[in-house]
């Protein structure tokens, strides 16, 4: 039987009494004493050796298993450590042990603290990721309009395969962007709600009710912590603000229209200041645009209704006062036309306008504007006629003096000594000087009138009669009277010659001769032109009413007057007869034959 060799360390550690060799020797002594045969002895030793091998094998297997577990544990730790490094985004760790140094237990003991540190670091990193992602989800829910959604840490799923600082920074950047977007949206909501408050105050509306209709969370009085800032809410707020701005613009335009109507009506009806002051706030809004108006209640519905009621009331009064204003302006126009002897509207035309006013078929404001324009045109034309009219008036006054001089010359007692006779003599002298200037005055009038008609492209009418026709007719009559005067002079000389011859042939009394000469003067003098003077027209006495005439009318009248020159101006005989009397010829003869002694 082979000897049993114990390990060196085992022999040193086990006492001699308990060693396997001592026991084997003791067993040998026992067998010797008993007389155990060799076969049995070999058998027992074989069994002991087998049992020892079994025990060693179990111990070795157990040691192998323990060593394998240590290898596995070390490998798992290494793998976990590596995974943690990768997931945390770290390339290395100063506490990681060297694989080549030390026993397995030493290696495992050296990696365990570093692994624990990495695990704690991972847990902390996971919490950071959870916190950031939870905030991202909450803000995203608020932006999406799900502000009532409750997000907890348990609802957050973190991807542990990537817990690097870079990934965490990405989440943090995303969170910052969401914070900024949320802040921007809150600012937009605040701006929209502020605009709604301002517009509602200007329009006299309840802003809280309007905002609550958009979303209850937007009303500060509701006490909700978070506001809905979704795209839908922002769009609704934007449309609400635009609707209020459009309403503001519509109301302002309406008030502008009402203010203009009030101003026109006040101006038309001369409304006193006290009545206007009640609606001064409406008038004050007229120069401003919608962006410039922000006073509380300045565009309220009540103000518009009050202004509409006032306009309606004034419209009802306008029809009554419109007649008065129209008649006032009509009188003003007639007065301007009468002063300048221009044409005015006929009575039938005035009656037609009054009927239109009564029926309401004509706009009162337009009518008054038209009247104002006519008055302006009448004033402008009256101003252009002023110089001519001054000369016409001077001509008429000269004709009056001429007529008086004719009547004075026919007075046989003009040289008698009576009260006031010397005044008539002085006036007659002045009248002769005035009458002597008539031809030059008429020529100047004709020249000025022609220039006026050429500039205005129409006929200058004086009381509906062309002035040029009157002046030409006057010149024609003067020419006829000059010719008549010449005939009278020749007739007088012939009569005188006949009387002288008769006196030479017959002795006659001087009184008879004087009486005959006097009779010849009274019958054959310039006073015999009365049939011609009765042919003169009454044109200047026919006062017209229009200050605006067409050139065609004047031209036709002048043409008619020229055609009438052949039959001694029969058509013109009724125009200027009041400028002359039946004995105008005698005055003219006195004027143009030289001054006569009183």
C-alpha positions as CSV (number, residue, x, y, z in Angstrom):
1,X,0.0,0.0,0.0
2,X,1.3,3.2,-1.0
3,X,2.2,5.9,1.5
4,X,-0.1,8.8,2.1
5,X,1.5,12.2,1.5
6,X,-0.1,15.1,3.1
7,X,0.5,18.6,1.9
8,X,3.2,20.5,3.5
9,X,0.9,23.2,4.9
10,X,-1.6,20.5,6.1
11,X,1.1,18.6,8.0
12,X,2.3,21.7,9.7
13,X,-1.2,22.7,10.6
14,X,-2.3,19.3,12.0
15,X,-0.9,18.0,15.2
16,X,1.0,14.7,15.3
17,X,-1.8,13.0,17.3
18,X,-4.4,13.6,14.7
19,X,-2.3,13.1,11.6
20,X,-3.2,10.4,9.2
21,X,0.2,8.6,9.5
22,X,-0.2,8.2,13.3
23,X,-3.7,6.8,12.8
24,X,-2.5,4.5,10.1
25,X,0.3,3.2,12.4
26,X,-2.3,2.7,15.2
27,X,-4.5,0.7,12.7
28,X,-1.5,-1.4,11.8
29,X,-0.8,-2.3,15.5
30,X,-4.5,-3.2,15.9
31,X,-4.4,-5.4,12.9
32,X,-1.2,-7.1,14.0
33,X,-2.6,-7.7,17.4
34,X,-5.8,-9.2,16.0
35,X,-4.1,-11.1,13.3
36,X,-5.9,-9.5,10.4
37,X,-4.9,-11.1,7.1
38,X,-3.2,-9.0,4.4
39,X,-6.1,-9.2,2.0
40,X,-8.5,-7.6,4.4
41,X,-5.8,-5.1,5.3
42,X,-5.4,-4.2,1.6
43,X,-9.1,-3.9,1.1
44,X,-9.5,-1.5,4.0
45,X,-6.6,0.6,2.9
46,X,-8.1,0.7,-0.6
47,X,-11.4,1.9,0.8
48,X,-9.6,4.5,2.9
49,X,-7.7,5.8,-0.1
50,X,-10.9,5.8,-2.1
51,X,-12.7,7.7,0.6
52,X,-9.8,10.2,0.8
53,X,-9.9,10.7,-3.0
54,X,-13.6,11.3,-2.8
55,X,-13.2,13.9,-0.1
56,X,-10.4,15.6,-2.0
57,X,-12.4,15.6,-5.2
58,X,-15.4,17.2,-3.4
59,X,-13.1,19.7,-1.9
60,X,-11.5,20.4,-5.3
61,X,-14.8,20.7,-7.0
62,X,-16.1,23.0,-4.3
63,X,-12.9,25.1,-4.7
64,X,-13.4,25.1,-8.5
65,X,-17.0,26.2,-8.1
66,X,-16.0,28.9,-5.7
67,X,-13.2,30.0,-8.0
68,X,-15.7,30.0,-10.9
69,X,-18.2,32.1,-8.9
70,X,-15.4,34.5,-8.1
71,X,-14.5,34.7,-11.8
72,X,-18.2,35.2,-12.7
73,X,-18.6,37.8,-10.0
74,X,-15.5,39.6,-11.1
75,X,-16.6,39.4,-14.8
76,X,-20.1,40.6,-13.9
77,X,-18.6,43.5,-11.9
78,X,-16.3,44.3,-14.8
79,X,-19.2,44.1,-17.3
80,X,-21.5,46.2,-15.1
81,X,-18.7,48.7,-14.5
82,X,-18.0,48.9,-18.2
83,X,-21.8,49.3,-18.9
84,X,-22.0,52.0,-16.3
85,X,-19.1,53.8,-17.8
86,X,-20.7,53.6,-21.3
87,X,-24.2,54.6,-20.1
88,X,-22.8,57.5,-18.1
89,X,-20.7,58.5,-21.1
90,X,-17.3,58.1,-19.3
91,X,-14.3,56.5,-20.9
92,X,-12.5,55.5,-17.7
93,X,-12.6,55.7,-13.9
94,X,-9.7,56.2,-11.6
95,X,-11.0,53.6,-9.1
96,X,-11.1,50.8,-11.6
97,X,-8.6,48.0,-10.5
98,X,-6.0,46.3,-12.7
99,X,-7.0,42.9,-13.9
100,X,-3.4,41.5,-13.7
101,X,-2.7,42.2,-10.1
102,X,-3.8,40.3,-7.0
103,X,-6.0,37.3,-6.3
104,X,-9.6,37.0,-7.5
105,X,-10.9,38.1,-4.1
106,X,-8.5,41.0,-4.0
107,X,-9.6,42.0,-7.5
108,X,-13.2,41.6,-6.6
109,X,-12.7,43.5,-3.4
110,X,-10.9,46.3,-5.2
111,X,-13.6,46.8,-7.9
112,X,-16.6,46.7,-5.6
113,X,-16.2,50.3,-4.2
114,X,-15.7,51.7,-7.6
115,X,-18.8,49.8,-8.9
116,X,-20.8,51.0,-6.0
117,X,-19.7,54.5,-6.7
118,X,-20.7,54.2,-10.3
119,X,-24.1,52.7,-9.3
120,X,-24.8,55.6,-7.0
121,X,-23.7,58.0,-9.8
122,X,-26.1,56.2,-12.1
123,X,-29.0,56.6,-9.7
124,X,-28.2,60.3,-9.3
125,X,-28.0,60.7,-13.1
126,X,-31.3,58.8,-13.5
127,X,-33.0,61.2,-11.1
128,X,-31.6,64.1,-13.0
129,X,-33.0,62.6,-16.2
130,X,-36.3,61.9,-14.6
131,X,-36.6,65.5,-13.3
132,X,-35.7,67.1,-16.6
133,X,-38.0,64.8,-18.6
134,X,-40.8,65.3,-16.2
135,X,-40.5,69.1,-16.6
136,X,-40.4,68.6,-20.4
137,X,-43.5,66.5,-20.3
138,X,-45.3,69.0,-18.1
139,X,-44.4,72.0,-20.2
140,X,-45.2,70.1,-23.4
141,X,-48.6,69.2,-22.0
142,X,-49.2,72.9,-21.1
143,X,-48.2,74.0,-24.6
144,X,-50.4,71.3,-26.1
145,X,-53.3,72.5,-24.0
146,X,-53.3,69.7,-21.4
147,X,-52.3,71.7,-18.4
148,X,-54.6,69.6,-16.2
149,X,-52.5,66.5,-16.9
150,X,-50.6,65.4,-13.8
151,X,-47.1,64.0,-14.6
152,X,-45.2,62.1,-11.8
153,X,-41.7,60.5,-11.6
154,X,-43.2,57.1,-12.0
155,X,-44.7,58.1,-15.4
156,X,-41.3,59.1,-16.7
157,X,-39.4,56.4,-18.6
158,X,-35.7,57.0,-18.7
159,X,-33.5,55.4,-21.3
160,X,-30.7,54.0,-19.0
161,X,-28.6,53.0,-22.0
162,X,-27.6,56.6,-22.5
163,X,-27.2,58.6,-19.3
164,X,-24.4,60.7,-20.6
165,X,-23.9,64.3,-19.7
166,X,-24.3,65.2,-23.3
167,X,-27.7,63.6,-23.4
168,X,-28.6,65.3,-20.2
169,X,-27.5,68.6,-21.6
170,X,-29.6,68.0,-24.7
171,X,-32.7,67.4,-22.5
172,X,-31.8,70.5,-20.5
173,X,-31.5,72.6,-23.7
174,X,-34.8,71.2,-24.8
175,X,-36.2,72.2,-21.4
176,X,-34.8,75.7,-21.7
177,X,-36.4,76.0,-25.2
178,X,-39.7,74.9,-23.8
179,X,-39.4,77.3,-20.9
180,X,-38.7,80.1,-23.4
181,X,-41.6,79.0,-25.6
182,X,-43.8,78.9,-22.5
183,X,-42.7,82.3,-21.5
184,X,-43.3,83.7,-25.0
185,X,-46.7,82.2,-25.0
186,X,-47.5,83.6,-21.6
187,X,-46.4,87.0,-22.8
188,X,-48.6,86.6,-25.9
189,X,-51.5,85.6,-23.7
190,X,-50.8,88.5,-21.5
191,X,-50.6,90.9,-24.4
192,X,-53.8,89.5,-25.9
193,X,-55.7,89.7,-22.6
194,X,-54.4,93.2,-22.0
195,X,-55.5,94.2,-25.5
196,X,-58.9,92.7,-24.8
197,X,-59.2,94.6,-21.5
198,X,-58.3,97.9,-23.2
199,X,-60.6,97.3,-26.2
200,X,-63.4,96.2,-23.9
201,X,-63.0,99.3,-21.8
202,X,-63.1,101.5,-24.8
203,X,-66.1,99.7,-26.2
204,X,-67.9,99.6,-22.9
205,X,-67.9,95.8,-22.7
206,X,-67.2,93.2,-20.0
207,X,-63.6,91.9,-20.6
208,X,-63.9,89.1,-18.1
209,X,-66.8,87.6,-19.9
210,X,-65.1,87.8,-23.2
211,X,-61.9,86.2,-21.9
212,X,-63.8,83.4,-20.1
213,X,-65.5,82.5,-23.4
214,X,-62.1,82.0,-24.9
215,X,-61.0,79.8,-22.0
216,X,-61.8,79.9,-18.2
217,X,-58.1,79.5,-17.2
218,X,-57.2,82.8,-18.8
219,X,-59.3,84.8,-16.4
220,X,-57.3,85.9,-13.4
221,X,-60.4,86.0,-11.2
222,X,-60.9,82.2,-11.6
223,X,-57.8,81.5,-9.4
224,X,-56.3,78.9,-11.7
225,X,-52.6,78.5,-11.4
226,X,-51.8,77.5,-14.9
227,X,-53.2,79.1,-18.1
228,X,-53.9,77.4,-21.3
229,X,-51.3,78.5,-23.8
230,X,-52.0,76.1,-26.6
231,X,-51.9,77.1,-30.3
232,X,-55.7,76.9,-30.4
233,X,-56.1,79.3,-27.5
234,X,-53.6,81.7,-29.0
235,X,-55.5,81.6,-32.3
236,X,-58.8,82.2,-30.5
237,X,-57.3,85.1,-28.5
238,X,-55.9,86.6,-31.7
239,X,-59.3,86.3,-33.5
240,X,-61.0,87.8,-30.5
241,X,-58.7,90.8,-30.5
242,X,-59.1,91.3,-34.2
243,X,-62.9,91.0,-33.8
244,X,-62.8,93.7,-31.1
245,X,-60.5,95.9,-33.2
246,X,-62.9,95.6,-36.2
247,X,-65.8,96.4,-33.9
248,X,-63.9,99.4,-32.6
249,X,-63.2,100.5,-36.2
250,X,-66.8,100.1,-37.2
251,X,-68.1,102.0,-34.2
252,X,-65.5,104.8,-34.8
253,X,-66.5,105.0,-38.4
254,X,-70.2,105.2,-37.4
255,X,-69.4,107.9,-34.8
256,X,-67.4,109.8,-37.5
257,X,-70.3,109.6,-39.8
258,X,-72.7,110.7,-37.0
259,X,-70.3,113.5,-36.0
260,X,-70.2,114.7,-39.6
261,X,-73.9,114.5,-39.8
262,X,-74.3,116.4,-36.5
263,X,-71.8,119.1,-37.7
264,X,-73.6,119.6,-41.0
265,X,-77.0,119.7,-39.2
266,X,-75.7,122.2,-36.6
267,X,-74.2,124.3,-39.3
268,X,-77.4,124.2,-41.4
269,X,-79.7,125.0,-38.5
270,X,-77.4,127.4,-36.5
271,X,-77.7,125.2,-33.4
272,X,-76.6,127.0,-30.3
273,X,-73.4,126.1,-28.5
274,X,-75.2,124.7,-25.4
275,X,-77.0,122.1,-27.6
276,X,-73.8,121.2,-29.4
277,X,-71.8,120.8,-26.1
278,X,-73.9,117.8,-25.2
279,X,-72.3,115.9,-28.1
280,X,-68.8,117.5,-28.1
281,X,-67.3,114.1,-27.2
282,X,-68.6,112.7,-30.5
283,X,-67.1,115.7,-32.5
284,X,-63.8,115.4,-30.6
285,X,-63.4,111.8,-32.0
286,X,-63.5,112.9,-35.6
287,X,-59.8,113.8,-36.1
288,X,-58.6,110.6,-34.5
289,X,-58.0,107.1,-35.9
290,X,-58.9,103.9,-34.1
291,X,-55.4,103.3,-32.8
292,X,-55.4,106.8,-31.2
293,X,-58.5,106.3,-29.1
294,X,-58.3,104.5,-25.7
295,X,-60.5,106.4,-23.4
296,X,-62.8,104.3,-21.3
297,X,-66.3,104.0,-22.8
298,X,-65.6,106.5,-25.6
299,X,-67.0,104.0,-28.2
300,X,-69.8,102.5,-26.0
301,X,-73.1,101.5,-27.6
302,X,-75.0,104.0,-25.5
303,X,-73.0,106.9,-27.0
304,X,-73.7,105.7,-30.6
305,X,-77.4,105.3,-29.8
306,X,-77.6,108.8,-28.3
307,X,-75.8,110.3,-31.3
308,X,-78.2,108.4,-33.7
309,X,-81.2,109.6,-31.7
310,X,-79.9,113.2,-31.9
311,X,-79.2,112.9,-35.7
312,X,-82.7,111.5,-36.2
313,X,-84.2,114.4,-34.1
314,X,-82.3,117.0,-36.1
315,X,-83.3,115.4,-39.4
316,X,-86.9,115.9,-38.4
317,X,-86.2,119.5,-37.6
318,X,-84.0,120.0,-40.7
319,X,-87.0,119.7,-43.1
320,X,-88.7,122.6,-41.3
321,X,-85.7,124.8,-41.0
322,X,-84.4,123.9,-44.4
323,X,-87.1,126.0,-46.0
324,X,-86.1,128.9,-43.9
325,X,-82.5,128.5,-44.7
326,X,-83.2,128.0,-48.4
327,X,-85.4,131.1,-48.5
328,X,-82.7,133.1,-46.6
329,X,-80.0,132.0,-49.2
330,X,-82.5,132.6,-52.0
331,X,-83.0,136.2,-50.7
332,X,-79.3,136.6,-50.5
333,X,-78.9,135.4,-54.1
334,X,-81.7,137.6,-55.3
335,X,-80.3,140.6,-53.6
336,X,-76.8,140.0,-55.2
337,X,-78.5,139.6,-58.6
338,X,-80.7,142.7,-58.2
339,X,-77.8,144.9,-57.1
340,X,-75.9,143.8,-60.2
341,X,-79.0,143.6,-62.4
342,X,-78.4,139.9,-63.2
343,X,-80.9,137.2,-63.9
344,X,-82.3,135.3,-61.0
345,X,-84.4,132.1,-60.7
346,X,-87.9,132.4,-61.9
347,X,-90.8,131.9,-59.6
348,X,-91.8,128.7,-61.3
349,X,-88.3,127.3,-60.7
350,X,-88.5,128.3,-57.1
351,X,-91.9,126.7,-56.6
352,X,-90.5,123.5,-58.2
353,X,-87.5,123.4,-55.7
354,X,-89.9,124.0,-52.7
355,X,-92.1,121.1,-53.8
356,X,-89.0,118.9,-54.0
357,X,-88.0,120.0,-50.5
358,X,-91.5,119.2,-49.2
359,X,-91.5,115.8,-50.8
360,X,-88.0,114.9,-49.5
361,X,-86.8,114.0,-53.0
362,X,-83.9,116.4,-52.9
363,X,-81.0,116.3,-50.4
364,X,-81.1,119.3,-48.2
365,X,-77.4,119.5,-47.7
366,X,-76.7,119.2,-51.5
367,X,-79.4,121.9,-52.1
368,X,-77.8,124.3,-49.7
369,X,-74.3,123.5,-51.1
370,X,-75.7,124.3,-54.5
371,X,-77.1,127.5,-53.3
372,X,-73.8,128.5,-51.7
373,X,-72.1,127.7,-55.0
374,X,-74.6,129.9,-56.9
375,X,-74.1,132.7,-54.4
376,X,-70.3,132.4,-54.7
377,X,-70.6,132.4,-58.5
378,X,-73.0,135.4,-58.4
379,X,-70.6,137.3,-56.1
380,X,-67.7,136.5,-58.4
381,X,-69.7,137.6,-61.5
382,X,-71.0,140.7,-59.7
383,X,-67.4,141.6,-58.9
384,X,-66.4,141.2,-62.5
385,X,-69.4,143.4,-63.6
386,X,-68.6,146.0,-61.0
387,X,-66.6,148.4,-63.1
388,X,-69.1,148.1,-66.0
389,X,-72.1,148.5,-63.6
390,X,-70.6,151.7,-62.2
391,X,-70.4,153.2,-65.7
392,X,-73.9,151.9,-66.5
393,X,-75.2,153.7,-63.4
394,X,-73.3,156.8,-64.3
395,X,-74.8,156.5,-67.8
396,X,-78.3,156.1,-66.5
397,X,-77.8,159.1,-64.2
398,X,-76.5,161.1,-67.2
399,X,-79.6,160.1,-69.1
400,X,-81.8,161.3,-66.2
401,X,-80.0,164.6,-66.3
402,X,-80.5,164.7,-70.1
403,X,-84.2,164.1,-69.6
404,X,-84.4,166.8,-66.9
405,X,-82.6,169.2,-69.2
406,X,-85.1,168.5,-72.0
407,X,-88.0,169.2,-69.7
408,X,-86.2,172.3,-68.4
409,X,-85.6,173.5,-72.0
410,X,-89.3,173.2,-72.8
411,X,-90.2,175.4,-69.9
412,X,-91.0,178.8,-71.3
413,X,-90.8,180.4,-67.8
414,X,-87.3,179.1,-67.1
415,X,-85.8,182.6,-67.4
416,X,-88.5,184.3,-65.3
417,X,-87.5,185.8,-62.0
418,X,-88.9,183.4,-59.5
419,X,-87.8,181.6,-56.4
420,X,-85.2,178.9,-57.1
421,X,-84.8,179.9,-60.7
422,X,-81.0,180.6,-60.3
423,X,-80.6,177.0,-58.9
424,X,-82.2,175.5,-62.0
425,X,-79.9,177.6,-64.1
426,X,-76.9,176.2,-62.3
427,X,-78.2,172.7,-62.6
428,X,-78.9,173.2,-66.3
429,X,-75.3,174.2,-66.8
430,X,-74.1,171.2,-64.9
431,X,-76.5,168.9,-66.8
432,X,-75.1,170.3,-70.2
433,X,-71.6,169.4,-69.1
434,X,-72.8,165.9,-68.0
435,X,-74.7,165.3,-71.2
436,X,-71.7,166.3,-73.3
437,X,-69.7,163.5,-71.7
438,X,-72.3,160.8,-72.6
439,X,-70.8,159.8,-76.0
440,X,-67.4,159.1,-74.5
441,X,-69.0,157.2,-71.6
442,X,-71.1,155.1,-74.0
443,X,-68.0,154.3,-76.1
444,X,-66.1,153.3,-73.0
445,X,-69.0,151.1,-71.9
446,X,-69.1,149.4,-75.3
447,X,-65.4,148.7,-75.2
448,X,-65.5,147.3,-71.7
449,X,-68.6,145.3,-72.3
450,X,-67.1,143.7,-75.4
451,X,-63.9,142.8,-73.5
452,X,-66.0,141.3,-70.7
453,X,-68.1,139.2,-73.1
454,X,-64.9,138.0,-74.9
455,X,-63.3,137.0,-71.7
456,X,-66.5,135.3,-70.3
457,X,-67.7,133.9,-73.6
458,X,-71.3,135.1,-72.9
459,X,-73.5,138.1,-73.3
460,X,-73.5,140.9,-70.7
461,X,-77.2,141.2,-69.8
462,X,-78.7,144.2,-67.9
463,X,-82.1,143.1,-66.5
464,X,-82.3,140.4,-69.1
465,X,-81.5,142.8,-72.0
466,X,-78.1,142.7,-73.7
467,X,-76.2,145.8,-72.7
468,X,-74.4,146.1,-76.0
469,X,-77.7,146.2,-77.8
470,X,-79.0,148.9,-75.5
471,X,-75.8,151.0,-76.0
472,X,-75.9,150.5,-79.8
473,X,-79.5,151.4,-79.9
474,X,-78.8,154.5,-77.8
475,X,-76.0,155.5,-80.3
476,X,-78.4,154.9,-83.2
477,X,-81.1,157.0,-81.6
478,X,-78.6,159.8,-80.9
479,X,-77.5,159.6,-84.5
480,X,-81.1,159.9,-85.6
481,X,-81.6,162.8,-83.3
482,X,-78.4,164.5,-84.6
483,X,-79.8,164.1,-88.1
484,X,-83.2,165.4,-87.0
485,X,-81.5,168.3,-85.3
486,X,-79.6,169.1,-88.5
487,X,-82.9,169.0,-90.5
488,X,-84.5,171.3,-87.9
489,X,-81.7,173.7,-88.2
490,X,-82.0,173.8,-92.0
491,X,-85.8,174.1,-91.7
492,X,-85.3,176.9,-89.3
493,X,-82.9,178.7,-91.6
494,X,-85.3,178.2,-94.5
495,X,-88.2,179.6,-92.5
496,X,-86.1,182.5,-91.4
497,X,-85.2,183.2,-95.0
498,X,-88.8,183.1,-96.0
499,X,-89.8,185.5,-93.3
500,X,-87.0,187.9,-94.3
501,X,-88.1,187.8,-97.9
502,X,-91.7,188.3,-96.8
503,X,-90.7,191.2,-94.7
504,X,-88.9,192.7,-97.6
505,X,-92.0,192.2,-99.8
506,X,-94.6,193.1,-97.3
507,X,-94.4,195.4,-94.3
508,X,-95.5,193.2,-91.4
509,X,-95.6,193.7,-87.7
510,X,-92.7,192.4,-85.8
511,X,-95.0,190.7,-83.3
512,X,-96.6,188.7,-86.2
513,X,-93.2,187.6,-87.4
514,X,-92.0,186.7,-84.0
515,X,-95.2,184.7,-83.4
516,X,-94.8,182.9,-86.7
517,X,-91.2,182.0,-85.9
518,X,-92.2,180.8,-82.4
519,X,-94.9,178.6,-83.8
520,X,-92.5,177.2,-86.3
521,X,-90.1,176.4,-83.5
522,X,-92.7,174.7,-81.4
523,X,-94.0,172.6,-84.2
524,X,-90.9,172.0,-86.4
525,X,-88.2,172.0,-83.7
526,X,-86.5,169.0,-82.0
527,X,-89.7,168.4,-80.0
528,X,-91.3,167.1,-83.2
529,X,-89.3,163.9,-82.7
530,X,-91.9,162.5,-80.3
531,X,-93.0,159.8,-82.8
532,X,-89.5,158.5,-82.8
533,X,-89.2,158.6,-79.1
534,X,-92.3,156.7,-78.6
535,X,-90.6,153.9,-80.5
536,X,-87.9,153.5,-77.9
537,X,-87.9,150.4,-75.7
538,X,-88.4,150.1,-72.0
539,X,-85.5,147.6,-71.6
540,X,-83.8,149.1,-68.5
541,X,-87.1,149.2,-66.6
542,X,-87.7,145.5,-67.2
543,X,-85.7,144.2,-64.3
544,X,-84.4,140.7,-64.9
545,X,-83.4,138.1,-62.2
546,X,-80.6,136.1,-63.7
547,X,-76.9,136.7,-63.3
548,X,-75.8,133.9,-65.6
549,X,-76.6,134.0,-69.3
550,X,-75.6,132.1,-72.4
551,X,-73.8,133.8,-75.2
552,X,-76.3,132.4,-77.7
553,X,-79.1,134.3,-76.1
554,X,-77.2,137.6,-76.2
555,X,-76.1,137.0,-79.8
556,X,-79.7,136.3,-80.9
557,X,-80.9,139.5,-79.2
558,X,-78.2,141.5,-80.8
559,X,-78.9,140.0,-84.2
560,X,-82.6,140.7,-83.8
561,X,-81.8,144.3,-82.8
562,X,-79.6,144.7,-85.9
563,X,-82.4,143.3,-88.1
564,X,-84.7,145.8,-86.6
565,X,-82.5,148.8,-87.5
566,X,-84.1,149.0,-91.0
567,X,-87.7,149.6,-89.8
568,X,-86.4,152.2,-87.2
569,X,-85.6,149.7,-84.5
570,X,-89.2,148.7,-83.8
571,X,-88.0,145.8,-81.6
572,X,-85.8,148.1,-79.5
573,X,-88.2,150.9,-79.2
574,X,-89.5,149.4,-75.9
575,X,-86.1,149.1,-74.2
576,X,-84.6,152.5,-73.4
577,X,-87.4,155.0,-74.0
578,X,-87.3,156.1,-70.4
579,X,-83.9,157.4,-71.0
580,X,-85.3,160.1,-73.3
581,X,-88.4,162.3,-73.5
582,X,-90.2,163.5,-76.5
583,X,-88.2,166.7,-76.6
584,X,-84.7,165.1,-76.3
585,X,-83.9,166.5,-79.7
586,X,-84.3,170.1,-78.6
587,X,-81.9,169.5,-75.7
588,X,-79.4,167.8,-77.9
589,X,-79.7,170.7,-80.3
590,X,-79.0,173.1,-77.5
591,X,-76.1,170.9,-76.2
592,X,-74.3,170.3,-79.5
593,X,-75.0,173.7,-81.1
594,X,-73.2,175.5,-78.4
595,X,-74.1,176.9,-75.0
596,X,-77.2,179.1,-75.0
597,X,-77.5,182.2,-73.0
598,X,-79.9,182.0,-70.1
